[in-house]
């Protein structure tokens, strides 16, 4: 690897490392995930690539409406559960752009109707993705951003989802009460 290429790879990871360094976690579990994610990014120069078999960085979005009464969720076809929009970085080190791109692709909402509430991290999560046909079990190091979207904008379900809907905050736990979803919901409820 040439020195210039090596320098570029370091700078690409530095953006995310800076975001992680400035992220104020809410609890001990999130602090542990923050520490693991920093080590993962520092250790794996190809951390943004899906081909990294042990795991990779993903970007997702907790998308709220302007009045903060609803959140956009999709029923993921492969994982068979309700989740926030998000997906693989596919080499893109700008995790905020990944979250925005995935939100647009998975919801059909045009970019003019979506905006980041902040460029800072909203939440982080490390979770295991089960093995499938040609893919071993691996981890997603998920960097999440708070986005706001117009809940009147037309929605278009992608092929990755069974359903897509604006869910009232008080109904989120009925669809998915996993710790990471509840953590983002609680952050939304306390910061209204």
Buried (B, 14 or more C-beta within 10 A) or exposed (E): EEEEEEEBBEEBBBBBBEBBEEBEBEEEBBBEBBEBBBEBBBEBBEBBBBEBEEBBBBBBBBBBBEEBBBBBBBBBEEEEEBBBBBBBBBEBBBBBBBBBBBBBBBBBBEEEBBEBBEEEBBBBBBBEBEEEEEEEEBBBBBBBBBBBBBBEBEBEBBEBBEEBBBBEBEEBEEBBEEEBBEBBBEBBEEEE
